């Protein structure tokens, strides 16, 4: 007799996808608020950029600790706490009247919350419960959930900001963020304290093993570039397009195009990751981004060129995530994947912080994003090169057991 649906791995995949849909979907909406809040409050773009950059940094800083707590308390409980903190942070953003208040709420509180209910821990759980043959595909599906959230929440946010104001928009997003708590609780019957514990080695030993692995260091460094590229575009592309005279609704709709394209790319690359070398796919993605951005900045900014750019860059958007999680698990096993991927993700968020903050800083000082566009191109080439020499074979302790 089959167990009830709420005790099956596929139920965890569904809930995990919905959690990422909510948390990451909301996070990717904040670019909509950059211009109206900056204009309304008279802060300049650097103030909110700093809050969003701090949020990105703390998402990564909190992720490894969330993984450690999940190993002790169970992932559902940690994700519930994260959802509560994130919802509270977004709500307090709407109440903020100073840059310091926005930094504390949208930067610190929301960032720590997202570190516990965002990609790192949720994907680690999905990777642990997924069948071996479908792990990469399931990670791709869960990753696509975050992009799917953009398809619904970005138009909703733009409608609320345009029809009412940014206060109503942020308050509504805070209420939606609260859905993470019951979703996480519902997985408690399927995710136990022993889920994914395929080795008895200590955390300290696992961290030492990863620190001494050259491929892990290269993967972590390359992931920094992903954060720089993606979060700069999430936070600044809408404002950039409005500056070019293309209109707020068109600018917001391009984030939706990116989201739609990445739903295809995320699942597609997740499927390919189960059949081909993950490190080679990652190298191709980073080089592809560099080419797409180079073509975009070399052409006049028109509705057609922006639409083509959004579709192309969207296809390559967050498809790095299931491949990176899968590669960490492939090399080191699944026991500490939440912690090890959390460390890698922290590098991603250091890049996110730099991309979001530097974009605002350079715009305020020069009135242009020109320098940042060329940084995006150069870093994409560097990341592509970094992934090629990664040794993606399982470490000896796994290879000796016949683990794939």
C-alpha positions in Angstrom: 0.0 0.0 0.0 1.4 3.4 -1.0 1.9 6.0 1.7 -0.4 9.0 1.6 0.6 11.8 -0.8 2.0 14.1 2.0 4.5 11.4 3.0 5.9 10.9 -0.5 9.0 12.6 -2.0 7.0 14.2 -4.8 5.0 16.1 -2.2 8.2 17.6 -0.8 9.1 18.6 -4.4 5.7 20.3 -4.8 6.0 22.2 -1.5 9.6 23.1 -2.1 8.8 24.4 -5.5 5.9 26.5 -4.0 8.2 27.9 -1.3 10.8 28.9 -3.8 8.0 30.3 -6.0 7.0 32.6 -3.1 10.3 33.6 -1.5 12.4 34.0 -4.6 9.5 35.4 -6.6 9.1 38.2 -4.1 12.8 38.8 -3.9 12.9 39.3 -7.6 10.2 41.9 -7.4 12.3 44.4 -5.5 13.7 46.0 -8.7 10.1 47.3 -9.4 10.3 49.4 -6.2 13.8 50.9 -6.8 12.8 53.9 -8.8 9.4 54.8 -7.1 10.8 54.5 -3.6 14.0 56.4 -4.5 12.0 59.2 -6.1 9.3 59.4 -3.5 11.6 59.4 -0.5 14.3 61.5 -2.2 17.1 59.1 -1.3 18.8 58.5 -4.6 19.2 55.0 -5.9 22.2 54.1 -3.8 20.2 54.0 -0.5 17.8 51.3 -1.6 20.5 49.6 -3.6 22.5 49.3 -0.4 19.5 47.7 1.5 18.9 45.2 -1.4 22.6 44.5 -1.7 22.8 43.8 2.1 19.8 41.5 1.8 21.6 39.6 -0.9 24.8 39.3 1.2 22.9 38.1 4.3 21.0 35.6 2.3 24.3 33.9 1.5 25.8 34.5 5.0 22.8 32.9 6.7 22.5 29.9 4.3 25.3 27.7 5.7 24.1 28.3 9.3 20.5 27.4 8.2 22.0 24.2 6.8 23.7 23.4 10.1 20.5 24.1 12.1 18.5 22.0 9.7 20.9 19.1 10.4 20.0 19.4 14.0 16.4 20.6 14.1 15.1 19.4 10.7 14.7 21.5 7.6 10.9 22.2 7.9 11.3 24.0 11.2 14.2 26.1 9.9 12.3 27.0 6.8 9.3 28.0 8.8 11.4 30.4 10.9 12.9 31.8 7.8 9.5 32.4 6.2 8.4 34.3 9.3 11.5 36.5 9.4 11.2 37.2 5.7 7.5 38.1 5.8 8.2 40.4 8.8 11.2 42.1 7.0 9.1 42.9 3.9 6.3 44.2 6.0 8.7 46.5 7.9 10.1 47.7 4.6 6.7 49.2 3.9 6.9 51.1 7.2 10.4 52.4 6.7 10.8 56.2 6.4 14.6 56.4 6.5 17.4 54.7 4.7 18.5 53.1 8.0 15.1 51.7 8.6 15.0 50.2 5.0 18.5 48.7 5.6 17.4 47.1 8.9 14.2 45.7 7.5 14.7 45.0 3.8 18.4 44.4 4.2 19.1 42.6 7.5 15.8 41.0 8.6 14.5 40.0 5.1 18.0 38.8 4.2 18.4 36.5 7.2 14.9 35.1 6.6 15.6 34.4 2.9 18.8 32.6 3.9 16.6 30.0 5.7 13.7 29.8 3.3 15.3 30.5 -0.1 17.2 28.4 -2.6 20.0 26.8 -0.6 18.1 24.9 2.1 15.0 24.1 0.0 17.1 22.8 -2.9 19.2 20.8 -0.5 16.1 19.1 0.8 14.8 18.4 -2.7 18.2 17.0 -3.7 18.2 14.7 -0.6 14.7 13.2 -1.2 14.9 13.0 -5.0 15.6 9.6 -6.7 19.2 9.5 -7.9 18.3 9.3 -11.6 16.0 12.3 -11.3 17.9 14.5 -8.9 19.2 17.0 -11.5 15.7 17.3 -13.1 13.9 17.7 -9.7 16.4 20.5 -8.8 15.7 22.1 -12.1 11.9 22.0 -11.4 12.3 23.4 -7.9 14.6 26.2 -9.3 12.1 27.0 -12.0 9.5 27.6 -9.2 11.4 30.8 -8.2 11.2 32.0 -11.7 7.6 31.0 -11.9 7.0 33.3 -9.0 8.2 36.2 -11.1 5.5 35.5 -13.7 2.8 36.0 -11.1 4.3 38.4 -8.6 6.1 40.9 -10.8 2.9 41.9 -12.7 1.0 42.0 -9.4 3.7 44.3 -7.9 3.7 46.6 -10.9 -0.1 46.8 -10.8 -0.1 47.6 -7.1 2.7 50.2 -7.4 1.0 51.9 -10.4 -2.6 51.7 -9.2 -1.9 52.5 -5.6 1.7 53.0 -4.3 4.8 51.1 -3.2 3.5 50.9 0.4 0.5 48.8 -0.7 2.8 46.7 -3.0 5.2 45.8 -0.2 2.5 45.1 2.3 0.8 42.7 -0.1 4.1 40.9 -0.7 4.6 40.6 3.0 1.3 38.8 3.4 2.1 36.5 0.5 5.5 35.7 2.0 3.7 34.3 5.1 2.5 31.4 3.0 6.0 29.9 3.3 5.3 28.9 7.0 2.4 26.5 6.4 4.0 25.1 3.3 7.2 24.2 5.2 5.1 22.7 8.1 3.3 20.5 5.7 6.5 18.7 4.8 7.2 17.7 8.4 5.8 14.2 7.8 8.1 13.6 4.8 11.4 15.2 5.9 12.7 13.7 9.0 15.9 14.2 11.0 17.6 11.4 9.2 16.8 12.5 5.6 19.9 12.7 3.5 22.2 11.5 6.2 24.2 9.1 4.0 27.4 9.3 6.0 28.5 9.4 9.6 31.4 11.8 9.0 31.4 15.0 11.1 30.6 18.4 9.7 34.1 19.6 10.5 35.5 16.7 8.4 33.2 17.5 5.6 34.2 21.2 5.6 37.9 20.2 5.7 37.3 17.9 2.7 35.6 20.6 0.7 38.2 23.2 1.6 41.0 21.0 0.3 39.2 20.3 -3.0 40.3 22.6 -5.8 37.1 22.0 -7.7 35.0 23.2 -4.9 37.0 26.4 -4.6 36.7 27.1 -8.4 33.0 26.3 -8.3 32.5 28.7 -5.4 34.5 31.5 -7.1 32.6 31.1 -10.4 29.3 31.3 -8.6 30.2 34.8 -7.4 29.9 35.9 -11.0 26.4 34.4 -11.3 25.3 36.5 -8.4 26.9 39.7 -9.7 25.2 39.3 -13.1 21.7 38.2 -12.1 21.2 40.5 -9.2 22.4 43.6 -11.1 19.9 42.8 -13.8 17.1 42.1 -11.3 17.6 45.3 -9.4 18.6 47.7 -12.1 17.3 46.5 -15.5 13.7 48.0 -14.9 15.2 51.4 -14.0 17.6 51.3 -16.9 14.8 50.6 -19.4 12.6 53.4 -17.9 15.6 55.7 -18.2 15.8 54.8 -21.9 12.2 55.9 -22.3 10.6 52.4 -22.8 8.1 52.8 -20.0 7.5 51.2 -16.6 5.1 48.6 -17.7 7.4 47.4 -20.5 10.3 47.4 -18.1 8.4 45.2 -15.6 7.2 42.9 -18.4 10.8 42.2 -19.4 11.4 40.6 -16.0 8.4 38.5 -16.7 9.9 37.5 -20.1 13.1 36.6 -18.3 11.1 34.5 -15.8 9.3 32.7 -18.6 12.4 31.9 -20.5 14.2 30.7 -17.4 11.4 28.3 -16.5 12.3 26.6 -19.8 16.1 27.0 -19.3 16.0 25.8 -15.7 14.1 22.6 -16.3 16.0 22.1 -19.6 19.4 22.4 -18.1 18.3 20.3 -15.1 17.4 17.5 -17.5 20.7 17.9 -19.4 22.6 17.9 -16.1 21.5 14.3 -15.6 22.9 13.3 -18.9 26.0 15.5 -19.6 28.9 17.0 -17.6 27.5 19.6 -15.2 30.8 21.6 -15.2 30.8 21.8 -19.0 27.2 23.0 -19.0 28.0 25.6 -16.4 31.0 26.8 -18.5 28.7 27.1 -21.6 26.1 29.1 -19.6 28.6 31.7 -18.4 30.1 32.1 -21.8 26.6 32.4 -23.3 25.7 35.1 -20.9 28.8 37.1 -21.8 27.9 36.9 -25.5 24.3 37.8 -25.0 25.2 40.9 -22.9 27.8 42.0 -25.4 25.3 41.8 -28.3 22.8 43.8 -26.2 25.1 46.7 -25.3 26.4 46.8 -28.9 22.9 47.4 -30.3 20.5 50.4 -30.0 18.1 50.0 -27.1 14.7 49.3 -28.7 11.6 47.4 -27.8 12.7 44.6 -30.1 16.4 44.4 -28.9 15.3 44.4 -25.2 12.7 41.7 -25.8 15.4 39.5 -27.6 17.8 40.2 -24.8 15.3 39.3 -22.0 14.4 36.0 -23.7 18.1 35.0 -24.3 19.4 36.0 -20.9 16.3 34.5 -19.2 17.1 31.1 -20.8 20.5 31.3 -19.1 19.3 33.0 -15.9 19.2 30.7 -12.9 19.9 27.4 -14.7 23.3 27.5 -13.0 21.6 26.7 -9.6 20.4 23.1 -10.1 23.7 22.3 -11.9 25.8 23.8 -9.0 23.7 22.0 -6.3 23.9 18.8 -8.3 27.7 19.1 -8.7 28.2 19.7 -5.0 26.2 16.6 -4.2 27.9 14.6 -7.0 31.3 15.3 -5.6 30.7 15.2 -1.8 27.5 13.3 -1.3 24.1 14.6 0.0 24.6 14.6 3.9 26.1 18.1 4.1 24.9 19.5 0.8 22.9 22.2 2.5 26.0 23.5 4.3 28.4 23.1 1.4 26.1 24.6 -1.2 25.3 27.3 1.4 29.0 28.2 1.4 29.0 28.3 -2.4 25.8 30.3 -2.3 27.4 32.8 0.0 29.9 33.5 -2.7 27.0 34.0 -5.1 25.5 36.5 -2.7 28.8 38.4 -2.3 28.6 38.9 -6.1 24.9 39.9 -5.7 25.8 42.5 -3.1 28.5 43.9 -5.3 26.4 43.9 -8.4 23.4 45.6 -6.8 25.3 48.1 -4.8 27.9 48.9 -7.5 25.2 49.5 -10.0 23.6 52.1 -7.8 26.8 53.7 -6.8 28.1 54.1 -10.4 24.8 55.3 -11.6 24.6 58.0 -8.9 28.2 59.1 -9.6 28.3 58.9 -13.4 24.6 58.9 -14.5 25.2 55.7 -16.5 25.4 51.9 -16.1 28.0 51.6 -18.9 30.9 50.4 -16.8 28.9 47.7 -15.1 27.7 46.2 -18.5 31.3 45.6 -19.5 32.1 44.1 -16.1 29.2 41.7 -16.6 30.8 40.6 -19.9 34.3 40.2 -18.7 33.3 38.3 -15.6 31.2 35.9 -17.6 34.2 34.9 -19.7 36.3 34.4 -16.5 33.6 32.2 -14.9 33.4 30.1 -18.0 37.1 29.5 -17.9 37.1 28.7 -14.1 34.7 25.8 -14.5 36.7 23.8 -17.1 39.4 22.4 -14.8 37.0 21.3 -12.0 37.4 17.6 -11.0 33.8 16.5 -10.9 34.5 12.9 -9.8 33.1 11.8 -6.5 35.6 12.1 -3.6 37.4 8.8 -2.8 35.2 7.9 0.1 32.1 7.9 -2.2 33.9 6.3 -5.2 35.0 3.5 -2.9 31.5 2.8 -2.0 30.3 2.8 -5.6 28.4 6.0 -5.1 27.6 8.0 -8.2 
